[in-house]
C-alpha cells in the first residue's frame, strides 16, 4: 500500500511537470516571437487533433489527480471543468467554432484568423489601435501564463500540504493564508485560459465554474464546522477562504444545519483523508 501511494504521488508530480513544462514552452515561444509580426496561418495552426487529445488528457489527469472528487457535487464540478478543457483545446487546436461564428460578424473570412489573430483579446486590442497584434499576443500570453502558473502552484502546494497532514485539520503551509487554495487555483486557471484563448463555450462556462467552486468551498466550510466545531471556527475566523478581502461568513452562520440531501464527508481541500 505504501508503495502504491508513492507511485501515485510520483505520477501526480510527473503530470504537474508536464503541464508546467507545456505552459513554459508556450510562454517562451511567445516571447521569442514578440518582435516578429509573423502569424502561423489558419490552415497550419488548426486541425491538430493529437494536440487536442494530449492537452485535454493531461489537464484532465491533473484535475482528477489533485482534486480527487468523491461526492456527487464534486464529480459535477469536475465534469464541467473537463468539459471546459475539452471545449478549450478543441477550439484552440482543432476546429475554431467561435472564429467561424465571429468572422462573418466582422465581415471577415475565417481563414484570416491565424495563430495570432485567434488570440481574440489581442485581436481586439489591435482593432482598437491600442497595441500591435503581436504585442497584444505577448501581453495576453504573459498575463495568462502567469495566472496559470499561480493556479498550478496553489493546486500543488495545497495538495502537498494536505498529503502531509495525515488526517488532521491542516492550518500550516499555504493553509495558513487561505482555506481553499486548490479551488482558488482552479478559478485562476479558468480565468487565465479565457484571457489567453477565449471561446464562446468557455466564456459561458467560466462564471458557472467560479460560482460552483465558491459554493463548494462554502459547503465544505459548513461540514468542517459541523465535524470539528470550535477548532475549525477559530481557524476560519483568522483565515480567509480565498482572498484577504473575502473572509467567510461569521462562525455562527457556518453552524447552520447542513442541507440533508448532500452527502456529508470531510473535504480534502482543508482536511486530509487516506491518500490511497
C-alpha positions as YAML, in Angstrom:
chain: A
units: angstrom
residues:
- id: 1
  name: UNK
  ca: [0.00, 0.00, 0.00]
- id: 2
  name: UNK
  ca: [2.80, 2.41, 0.85]
- id: 3
  name: UNK
  ca: [4.49, 1.64, -2.47]
- id: 4
  name: UNK
  ca: [1.23, 2.30, -4.32]
- id: 5
  name: UNK
  ca: [0.87, 5.67, -2.57]
- id: 6
  name: UNK
  ca: [4.42, 6.57, -3.52]
- id: 7
  name: UNK
  ca: [3.76, 5.66, -7.16]
- id: 8
  name: UNK
  ca: [0.58, 7.75, -7.21]
- id: 9
  name: UNK
  ca: [2.45, 10.69, -5.73]
- id: 10
  name: UNK
  ca: [5.20, 10.39, -8.35]
- id: 11
  name: UNK
  ca: [2.61, 10.20, -11.15]
- id: 12
  name: UNK
  ca: [0.90, 13.35, -9.87]
- id: 13
  name: UNK
  ca: [4.16, 15.30, -9.87]
- id: 14
  name: UNK
  ca: [5.07, 14.00, -13.32]
- id: 15
  name: UNK
  ca: [1.75, 15.32, -14.61]
- id: 16
  name: UNK
  ca: [2.42, 18.65, -12.91]
- id: 17
  name: UNK
  ca: [5.83, 18.78, -14.54]
- id: 18
  name: UNK
  ca: [4.37, 18.09, -17.97]
- id: 19
  name: UNK
  ca: [1.66, 20.74, -17.58]
- id: 20
  name: UNK
  ca: [4.13, 23.34, -16.26]
- id: 21
  name: UNK
  ca: [6.65, 22.49, -18.99]
- id: 22
  name: UNK
  ca: [3.98, 22.91, -21.64]
- id: 23
  name: UNK
  ca: [2.96, 26.27, -20.20]
- id: 24
  name: UNK
  ca: [6.56, 27.48, -20.11]
- id: 25
  name: UNK
  ca: [7.08, 26.30, -23.69]
- id: 26
  name: UNK
  ca: [4.09, 28.39, -24.79]
- id: 27
  name: UNK
  ca: [5.39, 31.41, -22.89]
- id: 28
  name: UNK
  ca: [8.96, 31.19, -24.21]
- id: 29
  name: UNK
  ca: [7.68, 30.58, -27.72]
- id: 30
  name: UNK
  ca: [5.56, 33.71, -27.49]
- id: 31
  name: UNK
  ca: [8.38, 35.81, -26.04]
- id: 32
  name: UNK
  ca: [10.79, 34.68, -28.74]
- id: 33
  name: UNK
  ca: [8.34, 35.76, -31.45]
- id: 34
  name: UNK
  ca: [7.25, 39.05, -29.90]
- id: 35
  name: UNK
  ca: [9.45, 41.12, -32.22]
- id: 36
  name: UNK
  ca: [8.12, 39.36, -35.28]
- id: 37
  name: UNK
  ca: [4.72, 40.07, -36.85]
- id: 38
  name: UNK
  ca: [4.65, 36.53, -38.29]
- id: 39
  name: UNK
  ca: [1.48, 34.57, -37.53]
- id: 40
  name: UNK
  ca: [1.08, 30.90, -38.42]
- id: 41
  name: UNK
  ca: [-1.75, 30.74, -40.97]
- id: 42
  name: UNK
  ca: [-5.15, 29.19, -40.29]
- id: 43
  name: UNK
  ca: [-4.55, 26.01, -42.29]
- id: 44
  name: UNK
  ca: [-1.32, 25.25, -40.44]
- id: 45
  name: UNK
  ca: [-2.49, 26.14, -36.92]
- id: 46
  name: UNK
  ca: [-5.80, 24.26, -36.79]
- id: 47
  name: UNK
  ca: [-6.61, 20.60, -37.34]
- id: 48
  name: UNK
  ca: [-4.02, 19.30, -34.84]
- id: 49
  name: UNK
  ca: [-6.18, 16.71, -33.12]
- id: 50
  name: UNK
  ca: [-3.24, 14.97, -31.48]
- id: 51
  name: UNK
  ca: [-2.50, 18.19, -29.58]
- id: 52
  name: UNK
  ca: [-6.19, 18.38, -28.58]
- id: 53
  name: UNK
  ca: [-6.10, 14.84, -27.19]
- id: 54
  name: UNK
  ca: [-2.76, 15.20, -25.41]
- id: 55
  name: UNK
  ca: [-3.55, 18.53, -23.72]
- id: 56
  name: UNK
  ca: [-7.09, 17.52, -22.80]
- id: 57
  name: UNK
  ca: [-5.78, 14.27, -21.33]
- id: 58
  name: UNK
  ca: [-3.02, 15.98, -19.35]
- id: 59
  name: UNK
  ca: [-5.30, 18.61, -17.83]
- id: 60
  name: UNK
  ca: [-7.98, 16.00, -17.09]
- id: 61
  name: UNK
  ca: [-5.48, 13.78, -15.27]
- id: 62
  name: UNK
  ca: [-4.12, 16.83, -13.46]
- id: 63
  name: UNK
  ca: [-7.60, 17.90, -12.36]
- id: 64
  name: UNK
  ca: [-8.71, 14.46, -11.19]
- id: 65
  name: UNK
  ca: [-5.35, 13.66, -9.60]
- id: 66
  name: UNK
  ca: [-5.24, 16.75, -7.42]
- id: 67
  name: UNK
  ca: [-8.92, 17.37, -6.62]
- id: 68
  name: UNK
  ca: [-9.86, 13.66, -6.30]
- id: 69
  name: UNK
  ca: [-13.66, 14.08, -6.43]
- id: 70
  name: UNK
  ca: [-15.68, 11.67, -4.32]
- id: 71
  name: UNK
  ca: [-19.18, 13.05, -3.86]
- id: 72
  name: UNK
  ca: [-21.79, 13.81, -6.49]
- id: 73
  name: UNK
  ca: [-21.32, 17.57, -6.25]
- id: 74
  name: UNK
  ca: [-17.55, 17.19, -6.64]
- id: 75
  name: UNK
  ca: [-17.95, 14.98, -9.71]
- id: 76
  name: UNK
  ca: [-20.38, 17.53, -11.16]
- id: 77
  name: UNK
  ca: [-17.79, 20.28, -10.76]
- id: 78
  name: UNK
  ca: [-15.04, 18.06, -12.15]
- id: 79
  name: UNK
  ca: [-17.24, 17.09, -15.11]
- id: 80
  name: UNK
  ca: [-17.90, 20.72, -16.02]
- id: 81
  name: UNK
  ca: [-14.18, 21.52, -15.64]
- id: 82
  name: UNK
  ca: [-13.30, 18.66, -18.00]
- id: 83
  name: UNK
  ca: [-15.93, 19.91, -20.47]
- id: 84
  name: UNK
  ca: [-14.24, 23.33, -20.22]
- id: 85
  name: UNK
  ca: [-10.84, 21.87, -21.18]
- id: 86
  name: UNK
  ca: [-12.30, 19.76, -23.99]
- id: 87
  name: UNK
  ca: [-14.02, 22.80, -25.47]
- id: 88
  name: UNK
  ca: [-10.95, 25.00, -24.98]
- id: 89
  name: UNK
  ca: [-8.39, 22.72, -26.62]
- id: 90
  name: UNK
  ca: [-10.79, 21.66, -29.39]
- id: 91
  name: UNK
  ca: [-11.15, 25.30, -30.42]
- id: 92
  name: UNK
  ca: [-7.51, 26.13, -29.75]
- id: 93
  name: UNK
  ca: [-6.01, 23.42, -31.99]
- id: 94
  name: UNK
  ca: [-8.89, 21.56, -33.68]
- id: 95
  name: UNK
  ca: [-11.92, 23.38, -35.07]
- id: 96
  name: UNK
  ca: [-12.34, 27.11, -34.15]
- id: 97
  name: UNK
  ca: [-16.13, 27.21, -33.90]
- id: 98
  name: UNK
  ca: [-16.05, 30.64, -32.25]
- id: 99
  name: UNK
  ca: [-13.98, 32.02, -35.15]
- id: 100
  name: UNK
  ca: [-16.48, 30.61, -37.65]
- id: 101
  name: UNK
  ca: [-19.30, 32.43, -35.82]
- id: 102
  name: UNK
  ca: [-17.38, 35.65, -35.17]
- id: 103
  name: UNK
  ca: [-15.73, 36.21, -38.57]
- id: 104
  name: UNK
  ca: [-18.95, 36.92, -40.54]
- id: 105
  name: UNK
  ca: [-19.98, 39.49, -37.94]
- id: 106
  name: UNK
  ca: [-16.69, 41.31, -38.59]
- id: 107
  name: UNK
  ca: [-17.12, 40.91, -42.37]
- id: 108
  name: UNK
  ca: [-14.00, 38.75, -42.48]
- id: 109
  name: UNK
  ca: [-13.18, 35.32, -43.82]
- id: 110
  name: UNK
  ca: [-12.47, 32.73, -41.07]
- id: 111
  name: UNK
  ca: [-9.20, 31.89, -42.85]
- id: 112
  name: UNK
  ca: [-7.97, 35.38, -41.89]
- id: 113
  name: UNK
  ca: [-7.59, 34.16, -38.28]
- id: 114
  name: UNK
  ca: [-4.24, 32.50, -37.91]
- id: 115
  name: UNK
  ca: [-2.30, 31.82, -34.72]
- id: 116
  name: UNK
  ca: [-2.02, 35.44, -33.53]
- id: 117
  name: UNK
  ca: [-5.42, 36.61, -34.74]
- id: 118
  name: UNK
  ca: [-7.10, 33.77, -32.84]
- id: 119
  name: UNK
  ca: [-5.96, 35.36, -29.57]
- id: 120
  name: UNK
  ca: [-9.18, 37.34, -29.58]
- id: 121
  name: UNK
  ca: [-8.31, 39.80, -26.79]
- id: 122
  name: UNK
  ca: [-5.08, 40.65, -28.60]
- id: 123
  name: UNK
  ca: [-7.00, 40.95, -31.85]
- id: 124
  name: UNK
  ca: [-9.46, 43.32, -30.16]
- id: 125
  name: UNK
  ca: [-6.62, 45.50, -28.86]
- id: 126
  name: UNK
  ca: [-5.18, 45.63, -32.37]
- id: 127
  name: UNK
  ca: [-8.58, 46.51, -33.91]
- id: 128
  name: UNK
  ca: [-8.95, 49.35, -31.39]
- id: 129
  name: UNK
  ca: [-5.48, 50.60, -32.27]
- id: 130
  name: UNK
  ca: [-4.17, 50.20, -28.70]
- id: 131
  name: UNK
  ca: [-1.41, 47.68, -29.45]
- id: 132
  name: UNK
  ca: [0.02, 45.95, -32.45]
- id: 133
  name: UNK
  ca: [-1.25, 42.42, -32.83]
- id: 134
  name: UNK
  ca: [1.96, 40.60, -31.90]
- id: 135
  name: UNK
  ca: [2.47, 42.83, -28.84]
- id: 136
  name: UNK
  ca: [-1.11, 42.18, -27.82]
- id: 137
  name: UNK
  ca: [-0.43, 38.45, -28.09]
- id: 138
  name: UNK
  ca: [2.65, 38.90, -25.92]
- id: 139
  name: UNK
  ca: [0.56, 40.74, -23.32]
- id: 140
  name: UNK
  ca: [-2.26, 38.20, -23.11]
- id: 141
  name: UNK
  ca: [0.18, 35.29, -23.07]
- id: 142
  name: UNK
  ca: [2.26, 36.87, -20.32]
- id: 143
  name: UNK
  ca: [-0.79, 37.55, -18.13]
- id: 144
  name: UNK
  ca: [-2.45, 34.20, -18.78]
- id: 145
  name: UNK
  ca: [0.68, 32.09, -18.28]
- id: 146
  name: UNK
  ca: [1.37, 33.97, -15.05]
- id: 147
  name: UNK
  ca: [-2.14, 33.17, -13.79]
- id: 148
  name: UNK
  ca: [-1.86, 29.54, -14.92]
- id: 149
  name: UNK
  ca: [1.46, 29.19, -13.08]
- id: 150
  name: UNK
  ca: [-0.09, 30.70, -9.94]
- id: 151
  name: UNK
  ca: [-3.08, 28.37, -10.22]
- id: 152
  name: UNK
  ca: [-0.92, 25.27, -10.70]
- id: 153
  name: UNK
  ca: [1.25, 26.37, -7.80]
- id: 154
  name: UNK
  ca: [-1.76, 26.74, -5.50]
- id: 155
  name: UNK
  ca: [-3.10, 23.33, -6.51]
- id: 156
  name: UNK
  ca: [0.24, 21.60, -5.99]
- id: 157
  name: UNK
  ca: [1.03, 23.42, -2.72]
- id: 158
  name: UNK
  ca: [-2.44, 22.70, -1.35]
- id: 159
  name: UNK
  ca: [-2.27, 19.02, -2.21]
- id: 160
  name: UNK
  ca: [1.27, 18.61, -0.86]
- id: 161
  name: UNK
  ca: [0.31, 20.24, 2.44]
- id: 162
  name: UNK
  ca: [-2.83, 18.12, 2.77]
- id: 163
  name: UNK
  ca: [-0.86, 14.97, 1.93]
- id: 164
  name: UNK
  ca: [1.46, 15.63, 4.88]
- id: 165
  name: UNK
  ca: [-1.45, 16.33, 7.22]
- id: 166
  name: UNK
  ca: [-2.15, 12.66, 7.99]
- id: 167
  name: UNK
  ca: [-5.86, 13.09, 8.71]
- id: 168
  name: UNK
  ca: [-5.68, 16.25, 10.84]
- id: 169
  name: UNK
  ca: [-7.02, 19.75, 10.20]
- id: 170
  name: UNK
  ca: [-4.32, 21.45, 8.12]
- id: 171
  name: UNK
  ca: [-3.59, 25.04, 9.17]
- id: 172
  name: UNK
  ca: [0.05, 25.44, 8.15]
- id: 173
  name: UNK
  ca: [1.80, 25.99, 4.83]
- id: 174
  name: UNK
  ca: [-0.46, 27.57, 2.21]
- id: 175
  name: UNK
  ca: [-3.45, 26.88, 4.51]
- id: 176
  name: UNK
  ca: [-2.09, 29.46, 6.93]
- id: 177
  name: UNK
  ca: [-3.15, 32.11, 4.40]
- id: 178
  name: UNK
  ca: [-6.08, 30.52, 2.54]
- id: 179
  name: UNK
  ca: [-8.70, 27.92, 3.45]
- id: 180
  name: UNK
  ca: [-9.31, 26.83, -0.15]
- id: 181
  name: UNK
  ca: [-6.11, 27.27, -2.18]
- id: 182
  name: UNK
  ca: [-6.95, 24.43, -4.57]
- id: 183
  name: UNK
  ca: [-10.28, 25.93, -5.57]
- id: 184
  name: UNK
  ca: [-8.67, 29.34, -5.97]
- id: 185
  name: UNK
  ca: [-6.05, 27.70, -8.19]
- id: 186
  name: UNK
  ca: [-8.74, 26.18, -10.40]
- id: 187
  name: UNK
  ca: [-10.51, 29.54, -10.67]
- id: 188
  name: UNK
  ca: [-7.27, 31.26, -11.69]
- id: 189
  name: UNK
  ca: [-6.66, 28.64, -14.39]
- id: 190
  name: UNK
  ca: [-10.18, 29.10, -15.78]
- id: 191
  name: UNK
  ca: [-9.75, 32.89, -15.86]
- id: 192
  name: UNK
  ca: [-6.27, 32.56, -17.41]
- id: 193
  name: UNK
  ca: [-7.42, 30.43, -20.33]
- id: 194
  name: UNK
  ca: [-10.26, 32.85, -21.05]
- id: 195
  name: UNK
  ca: [-7.66, 35.60, -21.28]
- id: 196
  name: UNK
  ca: [-5.33, 33.55, -23.43]
- id: 197
  name: UNK
  ca: [-7.83, 31.94, -25.83]
- id: 198
  name: UNK
  ca: [-11.45, 33.00, -25.24]
- id: 199
  name: UNK
  ca: [-14.19, 30.97, -26.92]
- id: 200
  name: UNK
  ca: [-17.95, 31.23, -26.62]
- id: 201
  name: UNK
  ca: [-18.37, 27.94, -24.69]
- id: 202
  name: UNK
  ca: [-15.52, 28.65, -22.24]
- id: 203
  name: UNK
  ca: [-16.63, 32.25, -21.64]
- id: 204
  name: UNK
  ca: [-20.13, 30.96, -20.84]
- id: 205
  name: UNK
  ca: [-18.85, 28.14, -18.63]
- id: 206
  name: UNK
  ca: [-16.34, 30.25, -16.70]
- id: 207
  name: UNK
  ca: [-18.76, 32.13, -14.39]
- id: 208
  name: UNK
  ca: [-20.67, 28.91, -13.75]
- id: 209
  name: UNK
  ca: [-17.44, 27.15, -12.72]
- id: 210
  name: UNK
  ca: [-16.39, 30.04, -10.48]
- id: 211
  name: UNK
  ca: [-19.76, 30.09, -8.70]
- id: 212
  name: UNK
  ca: [-19.76, 26.29, -8.34]
- id: 213
  name: UNK
  ca: [-16.31, 26.21, -6.73]
- id: 214
  name: UNK
  ca: [-17.16, 29.08, -4.39]
- id: 215
  name: UNK
  ca: [-20.35, 27.26, -3.40]
- id: 216
  name: UNK
  ca: [-18.47, 24.00, -2.90]
- id: 217
  name: UNK
  ca: [-15.99, 25.80, -0.64]
- id: 218
  name: UNK
  ca: [-18.91, 27.18, 1.41]
- id: 219
  name: UNK
  ca: [-20.43, 23.70, 1.76]
- id: 220
  name: UNK
  ca: [-17.11, 22.30, 2.92]
- id: 221
  name: UNK
  ca: [-16.79, 25.10, 5.49]
- id: 222
  name: UNK
  ca: [-20.22, 24.16, 6.84]
- id: 223
  name: UNK
  ca: [-19.29, 20.49, 7.01]
- id: 224
  name: UNK
  ca: [-16.00, 21.18, 8.77]
- id: 225
  name: UNK
  ca: [-17.74, 23.45, 11.25]
- id: 226
  name: UNK
  ca: [-20.12, 20.57, 11.99]
- id: 227
  name: UNK
  ca: [-17.35, 17.96, 12.25]
- id: 228
  name: UNK
  ca: [-14.72, 19.97, 14.11]
- id: 229
  name: UNK
  ca: [-16.69, 22.70, 15.89]
- id: 230
  name: UNK
  ca: [-14.66, 25.41, 17.60]
- id: 231
  name: UNK
  ca: [-11.36, 24.12, 16.26]
- id: 232
  name: UNK
  ca: [-12.39, 24.92, 12.72]
- id: 233
  name: UNK
  ca: [-14.33, 28.08, 13.64]
- id: 234
  name: UNK
  ca: [-11.23, 29.60, 15.25]
- id: 235
  name: UNK
  ca: [-9.21, 28.73, 12.15]
- id: 236
  name: UNK
  ca: [-11.89, 30.16, 9.83]
- id: 237
  name: UNK
  ca: [-12.12, 33.37, 11.85]
- id: 238
  name: UNK
  ca: [-8.47, 34.22, 11.17]
- id: 239
  name: UNK
  ca: [-8.03, 32.72, 7.69]
- id: 240
  name: UNK
  ca: [-9.86, 33.88, 4.54]
- id: 241
  name: UNK
  ca: [-11.44, 31.40, 2.16]
- id: 242
  name: UNK
  ca: [-9.81, 32.80, -0.98]
- id: 243
  name: UNK
  ca: [-8.51, 36.37, -0.60]
- id: 244
  name: UNK
  ca: [-7.82, 38.72, 2.28]
- id: 245
  name: UNK
  ca: [-10.69, 40.89, 1.10]
- id: 246
  name: UNK
  ca: [-13.02, 37.89, 1.07]
- id: 247
  name: UNK
  ca: [-13.30, 36.45, 4.57]
- id: 248
  name: UNK
  ca: [-16.14, 33.99, 5.04]
- id: 249
  name: UNK
  ca: [-19.33, 34.47, 6.97]
- id: 250
  name: UNK
  ca: [-19.19, 34.74, 10.76]
- id: 251
  name: UNK
  ca: [-18.64, 31.44, 12.60]
- id: 252
  name: UNK
  ca: [-22.22, 31.24, 13.86]
- id: 253
  name: UNK
  ca: [-23.51, 31.21, 10.28]
- id: 254
  name: UNK
  ca: [-21.36, 28.20, 9.43]
- id: 255
  name: UNK
  ca: [-23.06, 26.24, 12.19]
- id: 256
  name: UNK
  ca: [-26.42, 26.34, 10.38]
- id: 257
  name: UNK
  ca: [-27.81, 22.85, 9.71]
- id: 258
  name: UNK
  ca: [-26.48, 21.19, 6.59]
- id: 259
  name: UNK
  ca: [-28.77, 20.51, 3.64]
- id: 260
  name: UNK
  ca: [-29.86, 16.93, 4.25]
- id: 261
  name: UNK
  ca: [-29.73, 15.93, 0.57]
- id: 262
  name: UNK
  ca: [-25.94, 16.27, 0.48]
- id: 263
  name: UNK
  ca: [-23.53, 13.51, 1.31]
- id: 264
  name: UNK
  ca: [-21.58, 14.51, 4.41]
- id: 265
  name: UNK
  ca: [-17.84, 13.80, 4.38]
- id: 266
  name: UNK
  ca: [-14.77, 15.70, 5.45]
- id: 267
  name: UNK
  ca: [-13.48, 17.51, 2.33]
- id: 268
  name: UNK
  ca: [-9.93, 17.04, 1.12]
- id: 269
  name: UNK
  ca: [-9.31, 20.72, 0.32]
- id: 270
  name: UNK
  ca: [-8.91, 21.60, 4.02]
- id: 271
  name: UNK
  ca: [-8.57, 18.30, 5.88]
- id: 272
  name: UNK
  ca: [-6.81, 15.17, 4.82]
- id: 273
  name: UNK
  ca: [-8.13, 11.71, 4.10]
- id: 274
  name: UNK
  ca: [-6.40, 8.46, 3.28]
- id: 275
  name: UNK
  ca: [-4.41, 9.09, 0.09]
- id: 276
  name: UNK
  ca: [-4.88, 5.61, -1.25]
...
